[in-house]
Amino acid sequence: MRTLIMTAALLAATSLSTAYAADLRMSWWGSDDRHIATQEALKLCGGKFGHTISPEFTGWTGHQEKITTQLAGRTEADIMQINWPWLPIFSKNGDGFVDLNQFKDVIDLSQWAEADLKSGSVDGKLNGLPVSTTGRVFMFNKTTYDKAGLAIPTTWDELLAAAPVMKEKLGQDYYPFEGTALDARLIVILRTTQKTGKDLIDPATNQVAWTVEELADGLKFYQTMVDQGVIKSWKDVAAGGNAPLHENPAWASGKIAGTYQWDSTYGKIAGPMEDGQQLVPVKLLQVEGATTEGVYRKPSMLFAISKNSKEPKAAAEIVNCLLNDPEAIKILGATRGVPSSKIALDELTKAGSIKPVQVEANKIVLDGAGVGVSPLNEHPRVTDVFDSTFEAFAYGQASAEDAAAEIIDGINSALTGI
């Protein structure tokens, strides 16, 4: 009789488990280490809840186009790794993805700072959980600065003053900093934000918040850095093949001694540096009379759940497991950067899975003060207008005032109705 009761109980438990099992899909982009780790973590989390999760992964190139097609056809995965600038594109009113607030009994939202949750929200709806938070920080080659007898700059004026000293003591082919294309645009945005106390895009109007004069001043500062030998000109960088920083021999050898980069790229750009070169992250350089530090902080990526998922609760269980379960955290490691989840950061720090210098760089970002960055800053229409016009200015084909007016008019036109 006892055997029959135990058998019946076992069958009941098995039936209960099977009844709640779900077949899910998860999509993401990344490199091989991320692909391998995520698949292992999905097996772990799926096993814990009785769900099966089919992985769908690619590299970055073409991923947005793939997601756009899937969303249009309602064939997207249940769980999606999404890019932060996609929120205003795919979820204008916050209805493009599941509101994760509905599953706060499943996902431990207390592991995220309020600012992180806000960054993943649209109109009060939590569309995505930040997997990691990234931002731009200054990084300098201390070795090169030491050789030139210079201290690491703490202000823009100190950076400008470093150029003639470095060239005199080390050679005319030495530059204390670098900036072209995206890096140059974000330098202009940082400088202008510090002076005005306003982000590029006004969140209330979805239009440019700066005047022509304010943006022109930022463009002129970029030109000052070129004219004073702080950075190579846009034309010279293009003539050299536009090699990314981590593939640039001048960077590896220390002849380019500073940059303004995402904190999450520290390992990528420090890795190729020659032996003896020491790269240190520092707080944002400040302009005199700055109204804000101007930190450019954002989620590097988010985990979202499709509004078309037939099993949103099961998907929420997997999301929580991936981001908050100690075993899954250990498997994923830092394959998506320094995690935003408090428990994940604690677990990886204790395990030594994150280099102290990476934590230091990320802390600069998290502790920095800013005015809030709109995801529309990275809307393709915005970046296309800004970069093409900025390049024309950098080549001497337009004045700062004309370029600023064209950038502002172009962005406002592009964002009308968004």
C-alpha positions in Angstrom: 0.0 0.0 0.0 2.8 2.4 1.0 4.5 1.6 -2.4 1.4 2.5 -4.3 1.0 5.8 -2.4 4.7 6.7 -3.1 4.3 5.8 -6.8 1.1 7.8 -7.1 2.9 10.8 -5.4 5.8 10.5 -7.8 3.5 10.3 -10.8 1.6 13.4 -9.6 4.8 15.3 -9.1 6.0 14.3 -12.6 2.7 15.3 -14.1 2.8 18.7 -12.3 6.3 19.3 -13.6 5.3 18.3 -17.2 2.2 20.4 -17.1 4.2 23.5 -16.5 7.1 22.7 -18.8 7.5 25.2 -21.7 9.3 25.2 -25.0 11.0 28.6 -25.4 13.4 30.3 -27.7 16.1 32.9 -26.9 17.9 35.1 -29.4 21.1 37.1 -28.9 24.2 38.4 -30.7 27.8 38.2 -29.6 31.1 36.4 -29.9 31.9 32.7 -29.5 32.6 32.9 -25.7 29.2 34.5 -25.2 27.5 31.9 -27.4 29.1 28.9 -25.5 28.4 30.3 -22.1 24.8 31.3 -22.8 23.9 27.9 -24.2 25.4 26.2 -21.0 23.4 28.6 -18.8 20.2 28.0 -20.7 20.6 24.2 -20.1 21.1 24.8 -16.4 18.1 27.2 -16.1 15.9 25.1 -18.3 16.7 22.0 -16.2 15.8 23.9 -13.0 12.3 24.8 -14.2 11.6 21.9 -16.6 11.7 24.2 -19.7 13.5 23.7 -22.9 15.1 26.8 -24.6 16.2 26.7 -28.2 19.2 29.1 -28.7 19.3 31.5 -31.7 22.5 33.4 -31.9 24.5 35.5 -34.4 27.2 38.0 -34.6 26.3 41.7 -34.3 26.3 42.4 -38.1 22.8 41.9 -39.5 21.2 41.1 -36.1 19.0 44.2 -35.9 17.8 43.6 -39.4 16.9 40.0 -38.4 15.0 41.1 -35.3 13.2 43.8 -37.3 12.0 41.1 -39.7 11.0 38.8 -36.9 9.1 41.5 -35.0 7.2 42.5 -38.2 6.2 38.9 -38.7 5.6 38.1 -35.0 8.1 35.3 -35.2 10.6 36.7 -32.6 12.0 34.5 -29.8 10.4 34.5 -26.4 13.5 35.9 -24.7 15.5 38.5 -26.6 18.7 40.2 -26.0 18.0 43.7 -27.3 20.0 46.8 -27.8 19.1 49.9 -25.7 18.6 52.2 -28.7 16.0 49.8 -30.1 13.4 50.8 -27.4 12.1 53.9 -29.2 12.2 52.0 -32.5 10.4 48.9 -31.5 8.5 50.0 -28.4 7.5 53.7 -28.9 4.8 53.6 -26.2 6.2 50.7 -24.1 3.9 48.2 -25.7 6.5 46.5 -28.0 7.7 44.1 -25.3 6.2 42.5 -22.1 6.1 44.8 -19.1 8.4 42.9 -16.7 6.8 44.6 -13.8 4.0 42.1 -14.3 6.5 39.3 -13.2 8.0 41.0 -10.1 7.0 37.9 -8.2 9.2 35.9 -10.5 12.1 38.2 -11.3 13.9 39.7 -8.3 13.9 43.3 -9.4 15.5 44.5 -6.2 18.9 43.4 -7.6 18.8 46.4 -9.9 19.3 50.1 -9.0 16.2 52.3 -9.7 18.2 54.2 -12.4 18.8 50.9 -14.2 15.2 49.9 -14.1 14.2 53.4 -15.4 16.7 53.1 -18.3 14.9 49.9 -19.4 11.5 51.4 -19.2 9.3 53.2 -21.7 6.3 55.1 -20.3 6.6 53.4 -17.0 6.6 49.9 -18.5 9.8 47.8 -17.9 10.6 46.6 -21.4 14.0 45.2 -20.6 16.3 44.4 -17.8 19.8 45.8 -18.2 22.3 42.9 -18.3 25.2 45.3 -17.8 25.5 49.1 -17.6 28.2 50.8 -19.6 29.4 54.3 -20.2 32.2 56.3 -21.6 35.4 56.9 -19.5 38.7 58.5 -20.2 41.6 56.0 -20.4 45.2 57.1 -20.6 48.5 55.3 -21.2 50.3 56.2 -18.0 53.6 54.8 -19.4 53.7 57.4 -22.2 52.7 60.2 -20.0 55.4 59.3 -17.4 58.0 59.2 -20.2 57.0 62.7 -21.2 57.1 63.9 -17.5 53.4 64.6 -17.6 50.6 63.9 -15.1 47.5 62.3 -16.3 45.1 65.1 -17.4 42.1 65.9 -15.2 40.8 68.8 -17.3 40.4 69.6 -21.0 42.9 72.4 -20.6 45.5 70.0 -19.2 44.9 67.7 -22.1 45.5 70.5 -24.6 48.7 71.5 -22.7 50.1 68.0 -22.9 50.4 68.0 -26.7 53.4 70.3 -27.2 55.3 68.7 -24.2 54.7 65.2 -25.5 55.8 66.1 -29.0 58.9 67.9 -27.8 60.1 65.1 -25.5 59.0 62.0 -27.4 58.5 63.0 -31.0 56.1 64.7 -33.4 54.3 61.4 -34.0 53.1 61.2 -30.4 49.5 62.3 -29.6 48.1 62.6 -26.1 44.6 61.6 -27.3 42.5 60.2 -30.2 39.1 61.1 -31.6 37.4 60.4 -34.9 34.0 59.2 -36.1 32.0 57.9 -33.1 34.7 58.8 -30.6 34.8 62.4 -31.9 31.0 62.7 -31.9 30.8 61.6 -28.3 33.6 64.0 -27.3 31.6 66.9 -28.8 28.5 65.6 -27.0 30.3 65.4 -23.7 31.9 68.8 -24.0 28.6 70.5 -25.0 26.6 68.6 -22.3 29.1 69.8 -19.7 28.7 73.4 -20.8 25.0 73.5 -21.3 23.7 71.0 -18.7 21.5 69.4 -21.5 21.7 66.1 -23.4 21.7 66.2 -27.2 18.0 65.2 -27.4 15.4 66.8 -25.2 13.3 63.9 -23.9 10.2 66.1 -23.6 10.2 67.0 -27.3 12.4 64.4 -29.0 14.2 67.3 -30.7 17.8 68.7 -30.3 18.1 70.5 -27.0 21.1 72.7 -28.1 21.2 75.9 -30.0 23.4 76.4 -33.1 25.9 78.4 -31.1 26.2 75.7 -28.4 26.8 72.9 -30.8 29.1 75.1 -32.9 31.2 75.7 -29.8 31.6 71.9 -29.4 32.6 71.4 -33.0 35.2 74.2 -32.7 36.7 72.5 -29.6 37.2 69.4 -31.7 39.0 71.5 -34.3 41.1 73.1 -31.6 42.3 69.6 -30.5 43.3 68.9 -34.1 45.0 72.3 -34.6 47.0 71.9 -31.4 48.2 68.4 -32.2 46.2 66.7 -29.4 44.5 64.3 -31.9 45.1 63.3 -35.5 42.8 65.0 -38.0 39.9 63.1 -39.4 41.6 63.2 -42.8 44.9 61.7 -41.5 43.0 58.9 -39.7 41.2 58.1 -42.9 44.4 58.1 -44.9 45.8 55.6 -42.5 43.0 53.2 -43.2 40.6 54.0 -40.3 41.9 51.1 -38.3 39.9 50.5 -35.1 41.8 51.5 -32.0 42.7 48.0 -30.9 44.2 47.3 -34.3 46.2 50.5 -34.5 50.0 50.1 -34.1 50.4 53.6 -32.8 48.0 52.8 -30.0 49.7 49.5 -29.2 53.1 51.2 -29.0 51.9 54.1 -26.9 52.2 56.8 -29.5 48.5 57.5 -29.1 48.2 57.9 -25.3 44.6 58.5 -24.5 41.0 57.7 -25.5 37.4 58.2 -24.5 35.8 54.7 -24.7 33.1 52.4 -23.3 34.3 51.0 -20.0 33.3 47.6 -21.2 36.0 47.8 -23.9 38.9 48.0 -21.5 40.1 44.5 -22.1 39.7 44.8 -25.8 41.8 47.9 -26.2 44.3 47.1 -23.4 45.0 43.6 -24.7 47.0 44.6 -27.9 49.2 47.1 -26.0 52.9 46.3 -26.0 54.6 45.0 -22.9 55.2 47.7 -20.3 52.3 49.9 -21.4 49.8 50.7 -18.6 46.3 51.8 -19.4 44.5 53.5 -16.6 40.8 54.7 -16.5 40.1 58.1 -15.0 37.2 60.3 -14.2 35.8 62.5 -16.9 37.8 65.6 -17.9 35.9 68.7 -16.9 35.4 72.0 -18.7 35.7 75.1 -16.5 32.3 76.2 -15.3 30.8 72.8 -16.1 27.1 72.5 -15.1 27.3 68.7 -15.0 30.0 66.0 -15.2 28.1 64.8 -18.3 28.6 61.0 -17.9 27.2 59.1 -20.9 25.7 56.0 -19.2 23.4 53.4 -20.7 22.5 49.8 -20.6 24.9 47.9 -22.8 22.1 45.5 -23.6 18.8 44.3 -22.1 16.9 41.0 -21.7 13.3 41.4 -22.9 10.4 39.1 -23.4 8.3 39.1 -26.6 4.8 40.5 -26.3 3.8 37.5 -28.5 5.3 34.9 -26.2 2.8 32.2 -25.3 4.7 31.4 -22.1 5.8 34.8 -20.7 5.9 33.6 -17.1 8.2 30.7 -18.0 10.4 33.1 -20.0 10.5 35.4 -16.9 11.7 32.4 -14.8 14.6 31.9 -17.3 15.5 35.6 -17.4 15.7 35.7 -13.6 17.7 32.5 -13.5 20.2 33.8 -16.1 20.7 37.1 -14.3 20.3 36.2 -10.6 21.0 32.5 -10.1 24.6 32.0 -8.7 25.2 28.9 -10.8 24.1 30.6 -14.0 26.0 33.8 -13.1 29.2 31.7 -12.7 28.7 30.1 -16.2 28.0 33.4 -17.9 30.8 35.2 -16.2 31.6 38.6 -17.7 30.7 37.6 -21.3 28.2 40.5 -21.3 30.3 43.0 -19.3 30.2 44.0 -15.7 26.7 42.9 -14.6 24.1 45.3 -13.4 22.5 42.8 -11.1 23.9 43.3 -7.6 24.1 39.6 -6.8 25.8 38.9 -10.1 28.4 41.6 -9.6 29.1 40.3 -6.0 29.4 36.7 -7.2 31.8 37.5 -10.1 33.9 39.9 -8.0 34.3 37.2 -5.2 35.2 34.7 -7.8 37.8 36.9 -9.4 36.0 36.7 -12.8 36.3 40.5 -13.3 39.6 42.3 -13.3 39.8 45.0 -10.7 40.6 47.6 -13.3 37.4 46.8 -15.1 35.4 47.2 -11.9 37.2 50.5 -11.4 36.3 51.7 -14.9 32.7 50.7 -14.4 32.6 52.4 -11.0 33.6 55.7 -12.6 30.6 55.3 -14.9 28.2 54.3 -12.2 29.3 57.1 -9.8 29.4 59.8 -12.5 26.8 62.5 -12.6 24.8 63.3 -15.7 21.6 64.6 -17.1 20.2 61.4 -18.5 20.9 60.1 -22.0 18.1 59.6 -24.5 18.3 56.3 -26.5 17.4 58.5 -29.5 21.0 59.7 -29.3 21.9 56.4 -31.0 19.0 56.2 -33.4 20.4 55.4 -36.9 18.8 58.5 -38.3 20.5 60.7 -35.7 23.9 59.2 -36.0 23.8 59.3 -39.8 23.0 63.0 -39.9 25.5 63.9 -37.2 28.4 61.9 -38.5 28.1 62.8 -42.2 27.8 66.5 -41.4 30.6 66.4 -38.8 32.9 64.7 -41.3 32.3 67.5 -43.8 33.2 70.0 -41.1 36.3 68.0 -40.2 37.4 68.1 -43.8 37.0 71.9 -44.0 33.9 71.8 -46.2 31.6 73.6 -43.8 32.0 76.2 -41.0 31.2 75.2 -37.4 28.0 77.3 -37.5 26.8 75.9 -40.8 27.6 72.3 -39.7 25.8 72.8 -36.4 22.7 74.2 -38.1 22.7 71.4 -40.6 23.1 68.8 -37.8 20.3 70.3 -35.7 17.9 70.7 -38.6 18.7 67.2 -39.9 18.2 65.5 -36.6 15.0 67.4 -35.8 13.6 66.5 -39.2 14.6 62.8 -38.8 13.0 62.6 -35.4 9.7 64.4 -36.3 6.9 62.0 -35.4 9.0 59.6 -33.4 
